Amino acid sequence: MQCMNTAGTIIVNIDWSKNVIAKWWRIWAKSLGEKVGETDAQANAVAVIRTFWWVVHILTCFAIIIHNTTKLGWWG
């Protein structure tokens, strides 16, 4: 949803209702891989673990890149 203020600037107004958050969580969980578990609670727990693993992976990659670029003298 977009709204305009009196100056004509577009203000983005996102409705953070439970439905929107649930929709985006579902999309994120599906992007992590196949649904695992017999119930939605189990599938959500698996998605949380996969999300944690993904975050650790990305942070590790950034740490390796930063280390290598400083050792090569490209940055820092």
Contact map, one row per residue, 1 for C-alpha under 8 A:
1110000000011100000000000000000000000000000000000000000000000000000000000000
1111000001111000000000000000000000000000000000000000000000000000000000000000
1111100001111000000000000000000000000000000000000000000000000000000000000000
0111111111100000000000000000000000000000000000000000000000000000000000000000
0011111111100000000000000000000000000000000000000000000000000000000000000000
0001111110000000000000000000000000000000000000000000000000000000000000000000
0001111110000000000000000000000000000000000000000000000000000000000000000000
0001111111000000000000000000000000000000000000000000000000000000000000000000
0001111111100000000000000000000000000000000000000000000000000000000000000000
0111100111110000000000000000000000000000000000000000000000000000000000000000
0111100011111000000000000000000000000000000000000000000000000000000000000000
1110000001111100000000000000000000000000000000000000000000000000000000000000
1110000000111110000000000000000000000000000000000000000000000000000000000000
1000000000011111000000000000000000000000000000000000000000000000000000000000
0000000000001111100100000000000000000000000000000000000000000000000000000000
0000000000000111111110000000000000000000000000000000000000000000000000000000
0000000000000011111110000000000000000000000000000000000000000000000000000000
0000000000000001111111000000000000000000000000000000000000000000000000000000
0000000000000001111111100000000000000000000000000000000000000000000000000000
0000000000000011111111110000000000000000000000000000000000000000000000000000
0000000000000001111111111000000000000000000000000000000000000000000000000000
0000000000000000011111111100000000000000000000000000000000000000000000000000
0000000000000000001111111110000000000000000000000000000000000000000000000000
0000000000000000000111111111000000000000000000000000000000000000000000000000
0000000000000000000011111111100000000000000000000000000000000000000000000000
0000000000000000000001111111110000000000000000000000000000000000000000000000
0000000000000000000000111111111000000000000000000000000000000000000000000000
0000000000000000000000011111111100000000000000000000000000000000000000000000
0000000000000000000000001111111110100000000100100000000000000000000000000000
0000000000000000000000000111111111100000000000000000000000000000000000000000
0000000000000000000000000011111110000000000000000000000000000000000000000000
0000000000000000000000000001111111000000000000100110000000000000000000000000
0000000000000000000000000000111111100000000000000000000000000000000000000000
0000000000000000000000000000010111110000000000000000000000000000000000000000
0000000000000000000000000000110011111000001000000000000000000000000000000000
0000000000000000000000000000000001111100011001000000000000000000000000000000
0000000000000000000000000000000000111111011001000000000000000000000000000000
0000000000000000000000000000000000011111011000000000000000000000000000000000
0000000000000000000000000000000000001111111000000000000000000000000000000000
0000000000000000000000000000000000001111111100000000000000000000000000000000
0000000000000000000000000000000000000011111110000000000000000000000000000000
0000000000000000000000000000000000011111111111000000000000000000000000000000
0000000000000000000000000000000000111111111111100000000000000000000000000000
0000000000000000000000000000100000000001111111110000000000000000000000000000
0000000000000000000000000000000000000000111111111000000000000000000000000000
0000000000000000000000000000000000011000011111111100000000000000000000000000
0000000000000000000000000000100100000000001111111110000000000000000000000000
0000000000000000000000000000000000000000000111111111000000000000000000000000
0000000000000000000000000000000000000000000011111111100000000000000000000000
0000000000000000000000000000000100000000000001111111110000000000000000000000
0000000000000000000000000000000100000000000000111111111000000000000000000000
0000000000000000000000000000000000000000000000011111111100000000000000000000
0000000000000000000000000000000000000000000000001111111110000000000000000000
0000000000000000000000000000000000000000000000000111111111000000000000000000
0000000000000000000000000000000000000000000000000011111111100000000000000000
0000000000000000000000000000000000000000000000000001111111110000000000000000
0000000000000000000000000000000000000000000000000000111111111000000000000000
0000000000000000000000000000000000000000000000000000011111111100000000000000
0000000000000000000000000000000000000000000000000000001111111110000000000000
0000000000000000000000000000000000000000000000000000000111111111000000000000
0000000000000000000000000000000000000000000000000000000011111111100000000000
0000000000000000000000000000000000000000000000000000000001111111110000000000
0000000000000000000000000000000000000000000000000000000000111111111000000000
0000000000000000000000000000000000000000000000000000000000011111111100000000
0000000000000000000000000000000000000000000000000000000000001111111110000000
0000000000000000000000000000000000000000000000000000000000000111111111000010
0000000000000000000000000000000000000000000000000000000000000011111111100000
0000000000000000000000000000000000000000000000000000000000000001111111110000
0000000000000000000000000000000000000000000000000000000000000000111111111111
0000000000000000000000000000000000000000000000000000000000000000011111111111
0000000000000000000000000000000000000000000000000000000000000000001111111100
0000000000000000000000000000000000000000000000000000000000000000000111111110
0000000000000000000000000000000000000000000000000000000000000000000011111111
0000000000000000000000000000000000000000000000000000000000000000000011111111
0000000000000000000000000000000000000000000000000000000000000000010011011111
0000000000000000000000000000000000000000000000000000000000000000000011001111
